Amino acid sequence: MTDYDKLLEKQILAFDLHKNQSYVERLMKEGEIKGYTDLLHLYKSVMEAKYLQAKEKLKSFKGIENAMKKFNIDTDGPKYSKDIHKFYRLLNSKIKTARNELNIMKATENIFNLLSNDVENSLTSLDILNTVKENKRKYSPDVQLRVDSGKCALKRPGGKKKFSCDCKVILGAKYCKEHLKQYSPLDYTDIFPEGE
């Protein structure tokens, strides 16, 4: 292998690392948004509960449903729960910022995927293509992340990126022992030749 080939290989591997990193960062940002959103719902529930608690003490109270029809988070929130409403507004702001960042991350990830295809097509006549293929992930990125975290990568039927088993993955496979036997019997017999 020439120095040029070695340099090109390092550049390809660095590119692949950045591409995978952009995928992981996007997943983390989605998790951050979900955490913020769950907390936002919790704060809203607390403000609604404090609002109802105050309304129930009034003689004009005509039931929860009627009271909630009049609830306005922007006016009643600070009136009945000033501090929580302050955090609620802050979280709303953080969610908007995080969603904008997520859109940029998704665009970056799409660019990496397009460039990855261009790079691979450009290397079809070079020996380094075999090295690139060997360094590509064995499984799809979401499955690989699941396997790398040590959990079974059995996907839930009909659900994108949803997994239904939290058992420990078998080294060198993508399933736990039970699901490896069920879905990859040949791999199972290779790993457990005596049917352990």
N, C-alpha and C positions, 0 to 999 in steps of 0.2 A: 504494500500500500504506500503510495507516494505521500509527500507532505501535504500536497493539495487535497488529496482524498481525506487525509486525517483532519485537516482544517474544515473541510466541507462536512465531514461526519460530526465534528464538534458543533458546528453551526446548526446542523439539523437537530441534533439532540437538545441544544439550547432552545431552539424554536419549539420543539415538542414539549419541553419543560414549561415554557411560558404559556403554551396552549392549554396544558393540563392545569396549570395554576389559575388561569382565567376561569376555567370550569369550576374549580373548587371555590374560588372567591365569589362566583355567582351563586353557588349553593349556600355559602355562608351568609350572603346578603339576603337571600330569600328566607333563611332561618331567622335572621335579625328582624326582618319585616314581620314575620309571623309572631315573634315574641312581642314586638311592639303592639301589634294588632290585638293579641290576646289580653295584654295589659290594658289597652284602651277600652276593651269591652268590660273588663273588671271595674275600671274607674267609672264607666258610665253606669254600671249596675249599682255601685255604691251611691252615686249621686241620685239615681232614681229612688233608691231605698230611703235616703234621707229626705227627699222631697215628699214621698208617700207618708213617711213617719210624721212630718209636719202637717200634711193635709188631713190625715186621719184625726187629728186633734180638733179640727174645725167642725162647727155644727153644720156647715154647708157641704160636708163630705158626702158624696153619693156613690161611693164604691171605687175600687182600684182602677177599673177600666175607664171610667169617666175622668178620673184624676189624671191618668197617664195620657189621655188625649190632649190635655192642656199643657203637658210637660214640654218645655223648650230648654234644651241643654245649654244654649248660649245665655239665656236670661235666668233660668231657675238653677242651673248648675252653680254659678258663683254665689247666688243668693243663699242656697242651703248648704253648700260645701265649697267654700272659697279655695282652700288649699288643693283639694282633689281636682277641681276644675282647672286650676293653674297647671297641674301636672298633665291633665287631659289635653289641654291646648299645646303644651310642650311636646307631648307624644305625637299629636297630630302633625306638628311641624317636622318632627324627626321621621315620621312615616313618609311624608311627602319628599323629603330630602333623600331618604333611603330608596324610594321608588325611582327617583330620577337617576340615582347612582346605579340602580339595578338595570335600568334601560341602557345606560352606557356600557355596563358589563356584558349585557346580552349582545349588543352591537359588536363589542370587541371580540366576544366569543365567536360570533358568526364570521367576522373577518378572519380570525385564526383558522376556522374550519375551511373557509374558501382558500386561504393561502396554503393550508396543508394539502389540499387537493392539487393546487398548482405546483407545489414543490414536488409532490409525489409523481405527478405526470412528467415534470421536467427531469426527474432522475431515472426514468424508465430505461435509458440506455447505459446507465452507470452501474458498476458493481456495488456501489454503496447502497443501492435500493434494497438489497437483501438485508443489510445491516439495519436499515430503517424499519423494514417489515418485522425483523426480529425484536426490535425495541418497541414496536407498537403494542398496545395493551391487548391482552388475550381476550378480555371481555369488554363489553360496552362500558363507558366511564362510570355510570351509576352502579352497575354490577361490580366493577372493579373496586370502587370505594367501599362497597358493602363487604366484599371479600377481604379487603385490606383491613377493615375494622374487626375482622374475625367472626362475622355473622353469616349465616346461611343466606344465599342470594335467591331464594325461591320467590318469584314474583307472584303477586296476587292476580288472579285471572281478571282481565279487562281493566286493570289499573296501571297507569303509567308510573314507573318509578316507585311503586308501592310494593313492599315486601311483607310476607305473611309469617315468616319463621324467624325467631331470634336465637335459635340454637347455634352452637359453635360450628364453624365451617371446618371441613376436613382439609388438611394441608395439601395443596396441589389440586384442589377441586373448588367448585363454587357452591356446593351444597353441604348440609350437615349429613351425618351418616345415614339417617333414615331416608332423606330425600335423594341422596346420591344413589342409594339402592333402588329407589323407586323410579328416578328419571334418567340415571346413567348407569345401568347395570354392568356394562362393560368396564367403565372406570372403577366401579365398586369392586369388581372381581380382581382388577389390577392392584388396587390398594389393599384389599382384604382377600388375598388368594385362598385362605382357608375358611372364608365365610364367618369371620369373627362376629 
